[in-house]
Amino acid sequence: MDQLFRSVSLTTALVLGTMVFAQPIPPYDITVAGYISGCNPSGTNYVNIITQQGTQPSVDIDVPVDANCGFSVTLSMDSYQGWFMISTPCNGAIQSATVAYEVNVLQPDSNYVFVVLNCGGGTIDCAGVPGGASLPGTPCDDNDGWTILDTWTAGCECVGLDSMFYDCLGIEGGPNTFGTPCVQPATGLSGYWSNNCVCVADTATTECSANFWVMQAYTYGDSVNNPGGGTEPIPNEVWVWNLTSGGQAPYTYLWSFGDGTSSTEGYPTHFYANGGPYQLCLTIADAEGCTSTYCDEVSIDENGIYTGLIVDGRPGMLRSGFTIRVITELPTGVDERNVVEEVAMWPNPVEDIIGLSFASSRSANLILSIMDLNGRVIRTSNNAVSVGNNRHSISVADLEAGMYLLMISDGTQSTSRRFVKN
């Protein structure tokens, strides 16, 4: 009898354990909230919310705006991960933003997305600053050294997760705690979790790696009349971004241009007699004897624009020559330094959503831009950040497969990271 009781108890415990850790089942309650900065409540009285990218069930509703220009609605959704486009009429135009959600496995009944639509003017933020960046859903500091991932709530309370129970990836009881090893998804470099849960690379123990990124040369033009974001391609010129990393400096370089010539300069300029394709290879060696080689093909079309690989087997096409310039960093039209620090981006390559984290020394409104290999800015968004660690999710599901650049800018300075969309 005692044995039977123990068996029944064990079976019950296993069933209960399975229930506790089971994947939550739909429908999921998703709260969509936000406010319209600078709105006139008597003139702007609603926002429109529409599901995107196959999010189920399909939603297309108008939500009223309150006297403080805020709005909130809880939707019952079947999709574990989804997207909403939120828009409102604003001074004769339509202002819109796209937000993404993913159901919290640990707290499936607490899922919240927040968006700010800007009609001009300002609003008092959670820190009491007119037009400030401390908005619900943005990072904050609750001045408790035992919590992590502190965030402003809808009621403007700064609340963090107990670091005794949640790790740097927000996993309850997880192993990713301060000082433990980590890997930067964007670079593949090994490192350690910092006190503010940023994976800081340890380049001293990383092997040397030759790498470069080929892209169309561009210049910043008239952003008012150029809806592509103010960049214009420079015909018959291609940039090669030298991304050599790891190992111990100094490096030695050998560039093989694929036309019978080579260079031992780190950042050479080379002219090709026709449009290619040519196989461009970089071989490096560091002070410890580590060697690495990376190759890619370069070519231009009849308009002098970079085409990447020739896929239709026409290497004999007669096209004008072009110049490649190897550069140390990407020209952005603004200084590329100190906008944010400890930048991490994951996963890379990416299918649907990029995770982005960085540390900021001040509260600010930053512009996140995605640029393609032709130098075109294909997407921009304004994002409020606060002092300390910040985390964002960026939907790239609708991008075509290829290489892209994510730029983080405050209008005077810029930081960039590359990623691959599968």
Secondary structure, DSSP 4 states (H G I P E B T S, - for coil): -HHHHHHHHHHHHHHHHHHHHSPP-S-EEEEEEEEEET--TTT--EEEEEEETT-SS--EEEEE--TTSEEEEEEEE--SEEEEEEEEEETTEEEEEEEEEE--SS-TT-EEEEEEEE-SS--B-TTS-BT-S--TTSB---S-TTEEEEEE-TTS-EEEEETTTB-TTS-BT-S--TTSEEE-TTT--EEEE-TTS-EEE-GGGSPPB--EEEEEEEEE--TTT-TTTSEEEEEEEEEEEE--BSS-SPPEEEEE-SSS-EE--SS-EEEESSS--EEEEEEEE-TTS-EEEEEEEE-B-TTS-B--S--SS-TT-----EEEEEESS---SSB-SSSSEEEEEE-SSBSSEEEEEEEESS-EEEEEEEEETTS-EEEEEEEEE-SEEEEEEEE-TTSPSEEEEEEEE-SSBEEEEEEEE-
